[in-house]
């Protein structure tokens, strides 16, 4: 049962995206909700709406039956950008049917608007719910807890079952489910996970679930976890079966082959019944630890970023000797090609130990091949570009697929590279729409399987509408045969959007998706950083540990 709902923001915008600092988990609960039902209490659900580029997208929690003080088990996972105002809106509804939530059939119980920054700054935000026209929804409040999910954390996959639970039903067996709460430093309790309900079974086997370590125990192995077992009631009046306390340290004993189980105890029965032992036993049957690495984990582990720039030398750029040409070398200020090259190159060179790049040209007649220069530093690329202009004939067409295929082949190596030692970034600077679009799409799909990111900067005032297709932000890019990319590896930006901005703004925009793309590639390949990063919980962050089910 997946308890995480993603609400991630696309990393592109005309104003330039911000680099994703981290991911944030939001957990939601409400108190004193309005009761809109005649015979029962409200059945609440919370919708979270996230504003991105003026558009609202939504994700939602589960529905909790007959409860005016719900604690929701679903988790909202959002990308957090320090330098952006990320508007959020929480809306609470009393759900009446199985149709789409938020329809006329559902009662609106209140809402609140805020920003992700406000929640993060407070870590725990409590706000009154408002009805239309700013009217308070009685004494209703919504509480949102925020927790940062950083690269130094991981997540754990847990599997539980129980046996010989008390039977709370008269004509059938109990319908058990389990809740796990984390005990915070201030003794408050935070719901971590709620299992699914197993119908008519005193020996339930619940579905495995994943939870981040920071959510489970704040990366503290000895933090108390309160676990409650209930007999589910469709009206929301669940019968208490029993409880037990555990720690993550206790759970890890399973990795050495030990049986890990707890007596599920009802304190009232224990007090009243002399020979009372328990109301059943809960057993941990499997535990798997998964390390989540960040971009910096790979970089600090020794991953080198190899940077290649490919420059458009087609005739549409104009004669370089003419001041109207996009390749004209003005002694007082760099042209757009040089501005884009320097802005991106100066950042990328920090991640390559020898600070030497490959520089290629395409669309020109140049003897004996189309290289401008090979393996030069950022200043060397600039000089090579300036020196080659008088020696070449601008020609055409604007074919970029050979460049992409060449770098993808270089990134693939001989097929034996299994570590996170190098990643490639290809910067393509062009003044027009590529003329081999079908071959380019095919090359990008093939390249998405390699440690490669592609940045395309459109120079000049051409119509770059078709180039947005390659970016993939408006839909999954596919090859001419319909094969989708394994991962989004292309970022396209028209330089004219940054003509009046600083070089840093352009670099920030075009490089914003690279950290995510690096992590996605190595995660997909299950490749760890070359040099292990010290873990917050060193004893537990070992290779996956499992034990067979009892």
C-alpha positions as semicolon CSV with decimal commas, in nm:
position;residue;x (nm);y (nm);z (nm)
1;X;0,000;0,000;0,000
2;X;0,160;0,321;-0,116
3;X;0,123;0,602;0,133
4;X;0,312;0,866;-0,064
5;X;0,141;1,103;-0,305
6;X;0,376;1,298;-0,530
7;X;0,303;1,659;-0,614
8;X;0,615;1,759;-0,798
9;X;0,660;2,075;-0,997
10;X;0,801;2,076;-1,349
11;X;1,146;2,228;-1,342
12;X;1,094;2,463;-1,634
13;X;0,946;2,809;-1,669
14;X;1,011;3,112;-1,885
15;X;1,152;3,296;-1,589
16;X;1,396;3,013;-1,530
17;X;1,348;2,728;-1,284
18;X;1,510;2,707;-0,949
19;X;1,730;2,415;-0,862
20;X;1,543;2,171;-0,642
21;X;1,692;2,202;-0,295
22;X;1,519;1,897;-0,151
23;X;1,196;1,708;-0,124
24;X;0,948;1,777;0,153
25;X;0,690;1,542;0,302
26;X;0,362;1,694;0,419
27;X;0,135;1,509;0,663
28;X;-0,214;1,638;0,727
29;X;-0,466;1,614;1,010
30;X;-0,780;1,808;1,102
31;X;-0,973;1,886;1,418
32;X;-1,334;1,981;1,495
33;X;-1,459;1,949;1,138
34;X;-1,815;2,052;1,061
35;X;-2,062;1,763;1,075
36;X;-2,266;1,767;0,754
37;X;-2,421;1,422;0,792
38;X;-2,759;1,362;0,951
39;X;-2,710;1,013;1,089
40;X;-2,329;0,977;1,100
41;X;-2,030;1,204;1,123
42;X;-1,861;1,351;0,815
43;X;-1,638;1,129;0,597
44;X;-1,350;1,371;0,531
45;X;-1,088;1,380;0,257
46;X;-0,828;1,651;0,193
47;X;-0,739;1,775;-0,155
48;X;-0,403;1,950;-0,194
49;X;-0,379;2,182;-0,493
50;X;-0,034;2,296;-0,608
51;X;0,010;2,597;-0,832
52;X;0,275;2,564;-1,102
53;X;0,316;2,816;-1,383
54;X;-0,032;2,953;-1,313
55;X;-0,194;2,608;-1,335
56;X;-0,333;2,413;-1,038
57;X;-0,274;2,039;-1,008
58;X;-0,421;1,830;-0,730
59;X;-0,350;1,523;-0,519
60;X;-0,563;1,388;-0,236
61;X;-0,566;1,184;0,081
62;X;-0,772;0,879;0,155
63;X;-1,129;0,912;0,285
64;X;-1,170;0,851;0,659
65;X;-1,515;0,734;0,757
66;X;-1,724;0,906;1,024
67;X;-1,450;1,117;1,184
68;X;-1,441;1,487;1,274
69;X;-1,078;1,471;1,392
70;X;-0,909;1,276;1,111
71;X;-0,539;1,196;1,092
72;X;-0,462;1,106;0,732
73;X;-0,213;0,834;0,646
74;X;-0,137;0,953;0,294
75;X;0,175;1,166;0,254
76;X;0,219;1,452;0,008
77;X;0,568;1,461;-0,143
78;X;0,668;1,794;-0,296
79;X;0,980;1,941;-0,449
80;X;1,090;2,243;-0,248
81;X;1,247;2,545;-0,415
82;X;1,388;2,807;-0,182
83;X;1,372;3,089;-0,438
84;X;1,016;3,029;-0,558
85;X;0,680;3,120;-0,410
86;X;0,502;2,784;-0,418
87;X;0,131;2,842;-0,362
88;X;-0,072;2,562;-0,205
89;X;-0,440;2,522;-0,124
90;X;-0,586;2,259;0,109
91;X;-0,957;2,181;0,074
92;X;-1,152;1,945;0,301
93;X;-1,463;1,765;0,177
94;X;-1,723;1,536;0,330
95;X;-1,739;1,256;0,073
96;X;-2,076;1,101;-0,005
97;X;-1,999;0,855;-0,279
98;X;-1,735;0,691;-0,494
99;X;-1,759;0,953;-0,766
100;X;-1,499;1,224;-0,824
101;X;-1,417;1,419;-0,512
102;X;-1,514;1,781;-0,502
103;X;-1,839;1,742;-0,698
104;X;-2,175;1,890;-0,602
105;X;-2,257;1,575;-0,410
106;X;-1,975;1,638;-0,162
107;X;-1,992;1,896;0,117
108;X;-1,714;2,153;0,137
109;X;-1,591;2,161;0,499
110;X;-1,336;2,439;0,459
111;X;-1,008;2,531;0,298
112;X;-0,692;2,731;0,348
113;X;-0,427;2,883;0,123
114;X;-0,060;2,916;0,209
115;X;0,284;2,868;0,060
116;X;0,516;2,573;0,097
117;X;0,774;2,813;0,238
118;X;0,540;2,907;0,522
119;X;0,488;2,543;0,614
120;X;0,858;2,461;0,596
121;X;0,950;2,765;0,806
122;X;0,709;2,660;1,079
123;X;0,756;2,285;1,034
124;X;0,413;2,246;1,193
125;X;0,145;2,480;1,064
126;X;-0,197;2,503;1,228
127;X;-0,459;2,716;1,056
128;X;-0,836;2,762;1,087
129;X;-1,041;2,634;0,795
130;X;-1,239;2,895;0,605
131;X;-1,562;2,863;0,412
132;X;-1,655;3,091;0,122
133;X;-1,616;3,468;0,162
134;X;-1,363;3,423;0,444
135;X;-1,614;3,286;0,694
136;X;-1,469;3,056;0,961
137;X;-1,576;2,690;0,944
138;X;-1,669;2,684;1,311
139;X;-1,369;2,578;1,518
140;X;-1,228;2,359;1,241
141;X;-0,852;2,359;1,199
142;X;-0,603;2,187;0,971
143;X;-0,253;2,090;1,082
144;X;0,026;2,030;0,832
145;X;0,358;1,878;0,939
146;X;0,658;1,926;0,709
147;X;0,969;1,713;0,706
148;X;1,267;1,744;0,477
149;X;1,372;1,436;0,284
150;X;1,738;1,487;0,214
151;X;1,981;1,275;0,018
152;X;2,142;1,147;0,336
153;X;1,828;0,956;0,424
154;X;1,676;0,645;0,283
155;X;1,359;0,451;0,323
156;X;1,265;0,118;0,469
157;X;1,018;-0,139;0,341
158;X;0,839;-0,325;0,619
159;X;0,611;-0,629;0,616
160;X;0,388;-0,718;0,912
161;X;0,144;-0,992;0,997
162;X;-0,044;-1,087;1,312
163;X;-0,180;-1,405;1,462
164;X;-0,455;-1,496;1,707
165;X;-0,597;-1,145;1,735
166;X;-0,902;-1,097;1,955
167;X;-1,234;-1,140;1,779
168;X;-1,437;-0,823;1,825
169;X;-1,729;-0,917;1,601
170;X;-2,036;-1,115;1,703
171;X;-2,126;-1,292;1,378
172;X;-1,789;-1,282;1,198
173;X;-1,422;-1,234;1,268
174;X;-1,241;-0,905;1,322
175;X;-1,137;-0,688;1,026
176;X;-0,794;-0,578;1,153
177;X;-0,573;-0,291;1,046
178;X;-0,266;-0,142;1,215
179;X;-0,143;0,212;1,274
180;X;0,215;0,315;1,351
181;X;0,279;0,643;1,532
182;X;0,614;0,811;1,594
183;X;0,658;0,959;1,942
184;X;0,810;1,306;1,899
185;X;1,047;1,481;2,141
186;X;0,755;1,677;2,287
187;X;0,564;1,350;2,348
188;X;0,316;1,424;2,068
189;X;0,229;1,141;1,833
190;X;0,267;1,157;1,454
191;X;0,096;0,901;1,232
192;X;0,354;0,728;1,014
193;X;0,150;0,460;0,840
194;X;-0,194;0,303;0,840
195;X;-0,225;-0,041;0,680
196;X;-0,510;-0,164;0,470
197;X;-0,800;-0,351;0,632
198;X;-0,794;-0,732;0,615
199;X;-1,153;-0,856;0,619
200;X;-1,274;-1,135;0,848
201;X;-0,930;-1,259;0,955
202;X;-0,768;-1,302;1,297
203;X;-0,432;-1,386;1,135
204;X;-0,391;-1,100;0,888
205;X;-0,097;-1,052;0,653
206;X;-0,071;-0,686;0,562
207;X;0,080;-0,557;0,239
208;X;0,445;-0,442;0,257
209;X;0,483;-0,064;0,274
210;X;0,763;0,188;0,231
211;X;0,836;0,482;0,457
212;X;1,128;0,722;0,476
213;X;1,356;0,684;0,775
214;X;1,310;1,045;0,874
215;X;0,933;0,994;0,882
216;X;0,953;0,666;1,067
217;X;1,192;0,762;1,344
218;X;1,361;1,095;1,255
219;X;1,672;0,885;1,187
220;X;1,683;0,791;1,556
221;X;1,698;0,415;1,598
222;X;1,580;0,430;1,957
223;X;1,283;0,660;1,909
224;X;0,964;0,501;2,039
225;X;0,702;0,387;1,791
226;X;0,348;0,330;1,915
227;X;0,162;0,064;1,720
228;X;-0,215;0,018;1,747
229;X;-0,427;-0,266;1,610
230;X;-0,797;-0,205;1,542
231;X;-1,102;-0,393;1,424
232;X;-1,234;-0,182;1,139
233;X;-1,591;-0,053;1,151
234;X;-1,750;0,086;0,834
235;X;-1,911;0,365;1,039
236;X;-1,575;0,477;1,169
237;X;-1,628;0,343;1,524
238;X;-1,330;0,107;1,521
239;X;-1,286;-0,139;1,807
240;X;-0,951;-0,130;1,983
241;X;-0,773;-0,469;1,984
242;X;-0,437;-0,385;2,136
243;X;-0,113;-0,193;2,121
244;X;0,261;-0,234;2,156
245;X;0,571;-0,015;2,151
246;X;0,871;-0,076;1,928
247;X;1,190;0,091;1,808
248;X;1,362;0,072;1,475
249;X;1,664;-0,079;1,648
250;X;1,446;-0,372;1,759
251;X;1,312;-0,415;1,407
252;X;1,664;-0,444;1,265
253;X;1,728;-0,762;1,464
254;X;1,546;-0,940;1,184
255;X;1,853;-0,890;0,960
256;X;2,055;-1,132;1,171
257;X;1,788;-1,401;1,149
258;X;1,616;-1,328;1,479
259;X;1,241;-1,347;1,512
260;X;1,095;-1,004;1,580
261;X;0,747;-0,998;1,731
262;X;0,548;-0,810;1,992
263;X;0,258;-0,895;2,220
264;X;-0,043;-0,688;2,120
265;X;-0,180;-0,577;2,456
266;X;-0,509;-0,418;2,560
267;X;-0,418;-0,228;2,883
268;X;-0,774;-0,258;3,019
269;X;-0,775;-0,636;2,981
270;X;-0,431;-0,663;3,136
271;X;-0,548;-0,468;3,438
272;X;-0,870;-0,663;3,487
273;X;-0,776;-1,019;3,384
274;X;-0,531;-1,206;3,604
275;X;-0,413;-1,457;3,344
276;X;-0,429;-1,219;3,050
277;X;-0,125;-1,246;2,822
278;X;-0,213;-1,061;2,504
279;X;-0,479;-0,993;2,243
280;X;-0,265;-1,143;1,972
281;X;0,091;-1,121;1,842
282;X;0,223;-0,890;1,570
283;X;0,520;-1,020;1,373
284;X;0,768;-0,834;1,153
285;X;0,826;-1,072;0,863
286;X;1,051;-0,867;0,637
287;X;1,264;-0,553;0,648
288;X;1,444;-0,401;0,350
289;X;1,660;-0,091;0,370
290;X;1,700;0,129;0,066
291;X;1,960;0,404;0,049
292;X;1,850;0,718;-0,138
293;X;2,141;0,908;-0,287
294;X;2,145;1,273;-0,386
295;X;2,325;1,452;-0,668
296;X;2,590;1,568;-0,423
297;X;2,637;1,213;-0,297
298;X;2,748;1,116;-0,648
299;X;2,958;1,428;-0,706
300;X;3,130;1,400;-0,367
301;X;3,175;1,030;-0,437
302;X;3,397;1,114;-0,734
303;X;3,159;1,137;-1,030
304;X;3,308;1,358;-1,305
305;X;3,086;1,570;-1,530
306;X;3,218;1,561;-1,886
307;X;3,102;1,864;-2,082
308;X;3,073;1,888;-2,461
309;X;2,957;2,193;-2,656
310;X;2,825;2,167;-3,011
311;X;2,796;2,492;-3,208
312;X;2,569;2,557;-3,507
313;X;2,767;2,674;-3,811
314;X;2,483;2,671;-4,062
315;X;2,448;2,950;-4,320
316;X;2,130;3,084;-4,156
317;X;2,351;3,243;-3,889
318;X;2,478;3,496;-4,142
319;X;2,830;3,582;-4,256
320;X;3,048;3,612;-3,941
321;X;3,213;3,921;-4,095
322;X;2,877;4,100;-4,097
323;X;2,775;4,274;-3,775
324;X;2,422;4,134;-3,820
325;X;2,551;3,776;-3,801
326;X;2,486;3,572;-3,489
327;X;2,852;3,466;-3,512
328;X;2,988;3,820;-3,541
329;X;3,278;3,876;-3,301
330;X;3,222;4,211;-3,136
331;X;3,539;4,327;-2,960
332;X;3,331;4,496;-2,689
333;X;3,083;4,224;-2,594
334;X;3,039;3,852;-2,666
335;X;2,771;3,734;-2,907
336;X;2,483;3,512;-2,794
337;X;2,674;3,192;-2,870
338;X;2,962;3,298;-2,647
339;X;2,733;3,425;-2,371
340;X;2,550;3,091;-2,352
341;X;2,873;2,891;-2,378
342;X;3,048;3,084;-2,101
343;X;2,744;3,091;-1,869
344;X;2,695;2,714;-1,878
345;X;3,060;2,614;-1,918
346;X;3,185;2,807;-1,617
347;X;2,953;2,609;-1,392
348;X;3,013;2,269;-1,551
349;X;3,391;2,306;-1,533
350;X;3,375;2,289;-1,154
351;X;3,261;1,927;-1,177
352;X;3,536;1,807;-1,411
353;X;3,877;1,765;-1,248
354;X;4,080;1,854;-1,558
355;X;3,835;2,128;-1,662
356;X;3,880;2,029;-2,025
357;X;3,585;2,011;-2,261
358;X;3,515;1,876;-2,606
359;X;3,402;2,132;-2,861
360;X;3,227;2,034;-3,183
361;X;3,075;2,221;-3,474
362;X;2,800;2,116;-3,712
363;X;2,654;2,248;-4,038
364;X;2,985;2,385;-4,171
365;X;3,230;2,291;-4,442
366;X;3,559;2,242;-4,262
367;X;3,850;2,028;-4,367
368;X;3,908;1,751;-4,282
369;X;3,617;1,696;-4,036
370;X;3,373;1,901;-3,830
371;X;3,566;1,933;-3,504
372;X;3,634;2,286;-3,390
373;X;3,875;2,160;-3,127
374;X;3,895;1,875;-2,880
375;X;3,962;1,870;-2,506
376;X;4,019;2,234;-2,420
377;X;3,934;2,438;-2,112
378;X;3,649;2,689;-2,113
379;X;3,874;2,971;-2,229
380;X;4,022;2,735;-2,486
381;X;3,676;2,665;-2,626
382;X;3,615;3,038;-2,661
383;X;3,945;3,088;-2,840
384;X;3,893;2,785;-3,064
385;X;3,549;2,915;-3,161
386;X;3,684;3,260;-3,244
387;X;3,982;3,122;-3,437
388;X;3,782;2,879;-3,649
389;X;3,524;3,126;-3,780
390;X;3,747;3,275;-4,054
391;X;3,851;2,927;-4,170
392;X;3,513;2,762;-4,221
393;X;3,225;2,801;-4,465
394;X;2,884;2,823;-4,299
395;X;2,661;2,576;-4,476
396;X;2,390;2,335;-4,361
397;X;2,159;2,161;-4,286
398;X;2,089;2,181;-3,909
399;X;2,135;1,813;-3,831
400;X;2,204;1,744;-3,463
401;X;2,136;1,370;-3,442
402;X;2,495;1,279;-3,542
403;X;2,624;1,492;-3,253
404;X;2,385;1,332;-3,002
405;X;2,466;0,980;-3,125
406;X;2,837;1,051;-3,101
407;X;2,822;1,173;-2,739
408;X;2,577;0,898;-2,639
409;X;2,823;0,642;-2,775
410;X;3,101;0,811;-2,580
411;X;2,886;0,809;-2,265
412;X;2,812;0,439;-2,312
413;X;3,185;0,361;-2,325
414;X;3,257;-0,001;-2,399
415;X;2,954;-0,118;-2,206
416;X;3,160;-0,229;-1,908
417;X;3,128;0,090;-1,702
418;X;2,922;-0,009;-1,399
419;X;3,019;0,267;-1,158
420;X;2,923;0,630;-1,111
421;X;3,256;0,764;-1,236
422;X;3,138;0,992;-1,515
423;X;2,832;1,163;-1,652
424;X;2,805;1,362;-1,976
425;X;2,640;1,694;-2,052
426;X;2,596;1,797;-2,415
427;X;2,528;2,169;-2,477
428;X;2,389;2,235;-2,826
429;X;2,382;2,597;-2,940
430;X;2,169;2,648;-3,251
431;X;1,994;2,931;-3,436
432;X;1,706;2,728;-3,577
433;X;1,484;2,425;-3,565
434;X;1,667;2,102;-3,640
435;X;1,607;1,962;-3,987
436;X;1,647;1,597;-3,885
437;X;1,375;1,598;-3,619
438;X;1,283;1,229;-3,658
439;X;1,645;1,115;-3,629
440;X;1,699;1,355;-3,337
441;X;1,402;1,209;-3,148
442;X;1,541;0,861;-3,208
443;X;1,887;0,971;-3,089
444;X;1,742;1,124;-2,770
445;X;1,546;0,807;-2,690
446;X;1,865;0,603;-2,731
447;X;2,063;0,857;-2,530
448;X;1,817;0,842;-2,240
449;X;1,960;0,498;-2,156
450;X;2,310;0,646;-2,112
451;X;2,464;0,877;-1,846
452;X;2,380;1,182;-2,056
453;X;2,190;1,512;-2,030
454;X;2,127;1,739;-2,328
455;X;2,088;2,116;-2,308
456;X;1,970;2,301;-2,618
457;X;1,991;2,681;-2,627
458;X;1,811;2,851;-2,914
459;X;2,009;3,154;-3,034
460;X;1,849;3,436;-3,233
461;X;1,485;3,512;-3,310
462;X;1,371;3,200;-3,494
463;X;1,041;3,028;-3,416
464;X;1,144;2,752;-3,174
465;X;0,794;2,612;-3,115
466;X;0,884;2,270;-3,256
467;X;1,190;2,250;-3,032
468;X;0,967;2,233;-2,725
469;X;0,877;1,880;-2,835
470;X;1,231;1,765;-2,759
471;X;1,213;1,906;-2,406
472;X;0,946;1,657;-2,302
473;X;0,794;1,886;-2,038
474;X;0,461;1,894;-2,223
475;X;0,449;1,518;-2,269
476;X;0,673;1,214;-2,296
477;X;0,910;1,236;-2,592
478;X;0,888;0,935;-2,819
479;X;1,087;0,801;-3,109
480;X;0,925;0,793;-3,457
481;X;0,831;0,431;-3,380
482;X;0,657;0,534;-3,057
483;X;0,919;0,421;-2,805
484;X;0,926;0,659;-2,504
485;X;1,241;0,796;-2,348
486;X;1,358;0,608;-2,042
487;X;1,395;0,943;-1,863
488;X;1,366;1,310;-1,955
489;X;1,719;1,420;-2,053
490;X;1,657;1,734;-2,263
491;X;1,622;2,094;-2,152
492;X;1,546;2,354;-2,422
493;X;1,567;2,729;-2,359
494;X;1,544;3,021;-2,606
495;X;1,831;3,259;-2,531
496;X;1,611;3,562;-2,603
497;X;1,422;3,496;-2,278
498;X;1,745;3,579;-2,095
499;X;1,882;3,864;-2,304
500;X;1,839;4,114;-2,022
501;X;1,910;3,865;-1,743
502;X;2,242;3,780;-1,586
503;X;2,448;3,486;-1,718
504;X;2,379;3,315;-1,386
505;X;2,004;3,320;-1,459
506;X;2,055;3,138;-1,789
507;X;2,289;2,883;-1,633
508;X;2,048;2,827;-1,346
509;X;1,765;2,761;-1,590
510;X;1,940;2,527;-1,831
511;X;2,120;2,329;-1,561
512;X;1,825;2,304;-1,321
513;X;1,719;1,955;-1,428
514;X;2,069;1,805;-1,444
515;X;2,096;1,700;-1,074
516;X;1,765;1,516;-1,097
517;X;1,866;1,353;-1,426
518;X;2,196;1,233;-1,279
519;X;2,021;1,077;-0,979
520;X;1,750;0,922;-1,199
521;X;2,006;0,754;-1,421
522;X;2,214;0,600;-1,143
523;X;1,905;0,508;-0,941
524;X;1,757;0,329;-1,242
525;X;2,081;0,138;-1,283
526;X;2,100;0,075;-0,904
527;X;2,450;0,226;-0,902
528;X;2,580;0,372;-0,575
529;X;2,838;0,652;-0,548
530;X;3,196;0,527;-0,591
531;X;3,303;0,653;-0,249
532;X;3,038;0,565;0,012
533;X;2,887;0,866;0,181
534;X;2,875;0,858;0,560
535;X;2,521;0,778;0,661
536;X;2,322;0,946;0,933
537;X;2,244;0,603;1,074
538;X;2,563;0,415;0,996
539;X;2,466;0,087;1,170
540;X;2,148;0,047;0,968
541;X;2,236;0,188;0,630
542;X;2,391;-0,131;0,507
543;X;2,298;-0,339;0,202
544;X;1,939;-0,457;0,194
545;X;1,870;-0,697;0,478
546;X;1,588;-0,945;0,457
547;X;1,466;-1,248;0,639
548;X;1,225;-1,513;0,517
549;X;0,866;-1,502;0,629
550;X;0,798;-1,717;0,929
